[in-house]
Amino acid sequence: MSGRSAFSRRDLMKGVAAVAAPYIISACARGRGRFVAPSERITLGMIGTGDHGTNHNLRGFLRQSDAEVVAVCDVDRERRETAKGIVEKEYAKALSKGSYKGCAAYGDFREIIARPDIDAVMVSTPDHWHVIPALMAARAGKDVACEKPLTLTIVEGRALADAVKGHKRIFQTCSENRSIEFYHRMCELVRNGRIGKLQHIEVALPRGHSVRAASFEIGPPPPGLDYDMWLGQAPWAPYCAARCHWNFRWIFDYSGGMLTDWGAHMIDLAQWGNDTEHTGPIEVEGKGTFPPAALYNTATDFDISYKYANGVTMNVSASQPGIRFEGDKGWIECAGWRGKLVANPPAVLGSKIGPDEIHLYTEPGGEHRNFLDCVRSRKDCYAPAEVGHRTVAIAHIGNISMLLGRKLKWDPNKERFVGDDEANKMLSRPMRPPWTL
């Protein structure tokens, strides 16, 4: 189905049990075992086809019978051609039952956004390239799924959240935790008072970067990589292999380090359990260790304290990933990434949530399934743009506090620091032409 008047057509055809028209791709071949007519499929363009973009997001959507990936895009020719091959190999399973025309591959995401036959995009680029294509897609009338962490700056996040709302688009921040049963249960138990009144949250993230780069030597970009496009809004810098692809995470020009990369997972859970998804803390004080002079300049160690208006405090530190909620009648924690739930008193874990209690929004089928269902229903996803923005904003103000070396007061309504012009200047960054919000 295309973006033109796709949704009215989709609504019109709800309940159709059989369609006589020939179809392009077998639903059964795509893993969900039910026939979906071509006019009912949500057409997708994949923007960014690196490791996670291909192996998690692209393959995740290929498993959905009611979606069809029709285009892929990456500034690295090898990556986009690999992704194109994966799509065509998957869909070729149905060639005997239709006439599959192949998957387009582009080096410029604007070609995907310009296509009227594409309903939605999945943005899986480096962090500094999340907001611009997501904004352009929303303004063009397309729904958007975007990788976490959602933004490079707080100003970017506010622009994106407002645009998604103003253009009435469906948006998913892709952090799969809200589909993981025990994280969902943990937050439901907290929200329903099973540990009493929430007082404190401990969030642990992995420690900062370790050197993973093959080479720090400056030289020409490899053939097939549009390096100027890769840099995008970031300041111009000479090419070296250590800068690009996986390692962008450890450079402030492109990311916020481990604090934003993993904070997008675990701080999101803290917000969920604290019922503060649409707001944020009012104070932040962080201490961090930064390399003295290096390409990789994000924090290698950090310890950050936050305070919310509801009195709840939160500490985010570098250790092994985990989260612990502490109330006045007990605590519950998940130690390790997707570790075992532990509680005190232990009976908390066996507690049932009654029909009249708080039931948090989840989708066991994952963030891709949730996104597609919401594209059809026009209901918000479980991690819409506002929620994704608020989560990563907490990491951003933590980085700002560490870089300035002082405690800061934060107004989550105005999204400004109180009485600190120097800190407020760090809420946005200059953007290299021609890129703007």
Secondary structure, DSSP 8 states (H G I E B T S, - for coil): --SSSHHHHHHHTTT-----S--SS-TGGGTS-S---GGGSEEEEEE--SHHIIIIIIHHHHT-TTEEEEEEE-SBHHHHHHHHHHHHHHHGGGGGGS-----EEESSHHHHHT-TT--EEEE-S-GGGSHHHHHHHHHTT-EEEEESS--SSHHHHHHHHHHHHHTT--EEEE-GGGG-HHHHHHHHHHHTTTTSSEEEEEEEEE-S-----S---B----TTB-HHHHHTTS-----BTTTSGGGGGG-TTT--THHHHTHHHHHHHHHHHHT-TT---SEEEEEEE--SS-S--S-SEEEEEEE-TTS-EEEEEEESSEEEEEETTEEEEEESTT--EEEESGGGGG----TTS------TT-HHHHHHHHHHH----SS-HHHHHHHHHHHHHHHHHHHHTS-EEEETTTTEETT-HHHHGGGS----TT---
